[in-house]
Each structure stands twice: as structure tokens, then as C-alpha cells.
Amino acid sequence: MKIAVVGKGNVGGGLANLWEKAGHEVQRIGSEGGDASDADAVLIAIPGPAVPDVFNSVSGLDGKTVIDATNLIGAQPPGGFASNSEFIKSKTQGPTAKSFNLNFAALYDKLAETNQRPGNVWCGDEDAREVVERLIRDAGYDPIYAGGLENAAVSESALRFLFAIAQAGTGPFFYRMAAPGQF
Ligand SMILES: NC(=O)c1ccc[n+]([C@@H]2O[C@H](COP(=O)([O-])OP(=O)(O)OC[C@H]3O[C@@H](n4cnc5c(N)ncnc54)[C@H](OP(=O)(O)O)[C@@H]3O)[C@@H](O)[C@H]2O)c1
């Protein structure tokens, strides 16, 4: 798959490396912008409040399947939308998903050492499912579906809960969630 990754930091740079190892062709786009026309999927991994800037600096996003990995951390989503993901979809009009926002980038280099695949909660459009679940698996996680894009705001809010657990003693952690028969 051809993937355009917007943001070269912990999340964008780290996932770009993991996806390249899995055989994908990755285009890395930083603050200078670029053209994502060739991409089959686009990851947005920049500070949450900077998301509107992407639509000035990155071209070729119309109709693209976008995975939004951002968190807002105290800021409000732009344009009166409930979440960054819904704002992004209003701009691209393409399949959109929220994912990787509830997984610690500091642990990407531990994914290869786990004896069970950690979980990665995603929510979003049904027509994004095939791409997002493949890229979750190719990064080293098991996808956990959390409903449609209307749940992206809940997902963005869940970060505080993850931080509470991490700060209470575990530090950055992996998680798994599954129906009873799967444990
Ligand atoms: N770190 C984590 O564990 C983690 C986990 C899940 C989700 N997240 C979320 O994922 C997002 C990225 O986090 P991070 O830890 O990767 O941050 P980071 O290491 O600070 O990297 C952010 C990157 O975004 C770039 N950037 C800023 N504005 C941009 C724009 N308009 N276009 C393209 N690139 C732009 C920055 O480039 P410049 O330095 O050139 O500005 C920087 O390379 C945040 O929303 C964060 O809340 C983080």
C-alpha cells in the first residue's frame, strides 16, 4: 500500500518505520507540506490543534482514506466539530478513522518482542475498515473496533484515562480487550 504520513514525530516517524518494515511504500510529509495524491491511505500524526493547517500545506487529500492519530489534550476540535476526525472528514469527504491515538509511541520498538499482539482501539467509517485494520495489524497490533466516527470524540477523551493509568504506576503500557471466549 502507498501511505502518506503527515507528521515526522514519535507517532508519524515510528509508524512510518513499522509500515516500511511490513513492506509498504511510505511518503513522509512534514511541516513544509507536500502532495498526497498518490497515497492509498493517509495518516495524520501532528499536534491536535495543528490539524487545520494540514489542509493548507498538503494537497491531494480529497476523497482519501485518512487515519487520524491526533489527540487534542485540553484544546477544542476546530469548526464546532465534536472531534478532529469529524473535522478531517468534513474536509476530505473520504473514509475516515480514528486510530493509534490510544497507543503509546514509546512502545513501538517493543511490539516485536510481545508474545501476544497488543490491542489498538479504532473507530470510524465502515469503508475505512479494510485499510485501517490492515495497517493496525501491519504495525503489530490487533484491531479493536469501537464504532463509527461519531465515537471519535469519546476516543479523544479516553487519553486522559490512559494517562491516569500510566501515571499511577505502569508507565506506557499495552492493552488487550476481547470477548470472554477469546481469553
Ligand atoms: N507520542 C505518543 O505516544 C502519542 C500517542 C498517540 C497519539 N499521539 C498524538 O499524535 C500526534 C503526534 O504526536 P507525536 O508524539 O508524534 O508528536 P511530535 O513527536 O511532537 O511530532 C509532531 C510532528 O508534527 C509535525 N507537524 C506539526 N505541524 C505540522 C503540519 N501542519 N504538517 C505536518 N507536520 C506537522 C512536527 O514537525 P515540526 O517539528 O517541524 O513542527 C513534528 O514532526 C499528537 O496529536 C499526539 O497527541 C501521540
The ligand as a MOL file (V3000), in Angstrom:
LIG
                    3D

  0  0  0     0  0            999 V3000
M  V30 BEGIN CTAB
M  V30 COUNTS 48 52 0 0 0
M  V30 BEGIN ATOM
M  V30 1 N 3.5240 10.3270 21.4910 0
M  V30 2 C 2.5830 9.4210 21.6920 0
M  V30 3 O 2.7780 8.4050 22.3650 0
M  V30 4 C 1.2280 9.6020 21.0650 0
M  V30 5 C 0.3750 8.5060 21.0530 0
M  V30 6 C -0.8480 8.6020 20.4290 0
M  V30 7 C -1.2150 9.7900 19.8170 0
M  V30 8 N -0.3850 10.8590 19.8720 0 CHG=1
M  V30 9 C -0.8320 12.0760 19.1780 0
M  V30 10 O -0.2430 12.0150 17.8930 0
M  V30 11 C 0.0910 13.3350 17.4610 0
M  V30 12 C 1.5930 13.3930 17.2120 0
M  V30 13 O 2.2660 13.1010 18.4160 0
M  V30 14 P 3.8440 12.9210 18.4310 0
M  V30 15 O 4.1710 12.4060 19.7590 0
M  V30 16 O 4.2680 12.1940 17.2070 0 CHG=-1
M  V30 17 O 4.3020 14.4400 18.3310 0
M  V30 18 P 5.7480 15.0100 17.9520 0
M  V30 19 O 6.7820 13.9660 18.1880 0
M  V30 20 O 5.8500 16.3310 18.6190 0
M  V30 21 O 5.6720 15.2050 16.3740 0
M  V30 22 C 4.7530 16.0570 15.7960 0
M  V30 23 C 5.2200 16.2870 14.3810 0
M  V30 24 O 4.2010 17.0080 13.7080 0
M  V30 25 C 4.8680 17.9160 12.8420 0
M  V30 26 N 3.9430 18.9390 12.4360 0
M  V30 27 C 3.4130 19.9580 13.1500 0
M  V30 28 N 2.5490 20.6500 12.4070 0
M  V30 29 C 2.5460 20.0580 11.1710 0
M  V30 30 C 1.8620 20.3090 9.9630 0
M  V30 31 N 0.9840 21.3100 9.8380 0
M  V30 32 N 2.1000 19.4900 8.9180 0
M  V30 33 C 2.9680 18.4530 9.0250 0
M  V30 34 N 3.6630 18.1750 10.1400 0
M  V30 35 C 3.4340 18.9760 11.1990 0
M  V30 36 C 6.0350 18.3990 13.6580 0
M  V30 37 O 7.0190 18.9380 12.8180 0
M  V30 38 P 7.8000 20.2570 13.2470 0
M  V30 39 O 8.5810 19.8730 14.4570 0
M  V30 40 O 8.5780 20.5660 12.0420 0
M  V30 41 O 6.7240 21.2870 13.5630 0
M  V30 42 C 6.5050 17.0890 14.2870 0
M  V30 43 O 7.3900 16.3890 13.4370 0
M  V30 44 C -0.4030 14.2820 18.5510 0
M  V30 45 O -1.6940 14.7090 18.2240 0
M  V30 46 C -0.4120 13.3870 19.7800 0
M  V30 47 O -1.3470 13.8400 20.7570 0
M  V30 48 C 0.8390 10.7880 20.4630 0
M  V30 END ATOM
M  V30 BEGIN BOND
M  V30 1 1 1 2
M  V30 2 2 2 3
M  V30 3 1 2 4
M  V30 4 1 4 5
M  V30 5 2 4 48
M  V30 6 2 5 6
M  V30 7 1 6 7
M  V30 8 2 7 8
M  V30 9 1 8 9
M  V30 10 1 8 48
M  V30 11 1 9 10
M  V30 12 1 9 46
M  V30 13 1 10 11
M  V30 14 1 11 12
M  V30 15 1 11 44
M  V30 16 1 12 13
M  V30 17 1 13 14
M  V30 18 2 14 15
M  V30 19 1 14 16
M  V30 20 1 14 17
M  V30 21 1 17 18
M  V30 22 2 18 19
M  V30 23 1 18 20
M  V30 24 1 18 21
M  V30 25 1 21 22
M  V30 26 1 22 23
M  V30 27 1 23 24
M  V30 28 1 23 42
M  V30 29 1 24 25
M  V30 30 1 25 26
M  V30 31 1 25 36
M  V30 32 1 26 27
M  V30 33 1 26 35
M  V30 34 2 27 28
M  V30 35 1 28 29
M  V30 36 1 29 30
M  V30 37 2 29 35
M  V30 38 1 30 31
M  V30 39 2 30 32
M  V30 40 1 32 33
M  V30 41 2 33 34
M  V30 42 1 34 35
M  V30 43 1 36 37
M  V30 44 1 36 42
M  V30 45 1 37 38
M  V30 46 2 38 39
M  V30 47 1 38 40
M  V30 48 1 38 41
M  V30 49 1 42 43
M  V30 50 1 44 45
M  V30 51 1 44 46
M  V30 52 1 46 47
M  V30 END BOND
M  V30 END CTAB
M  END
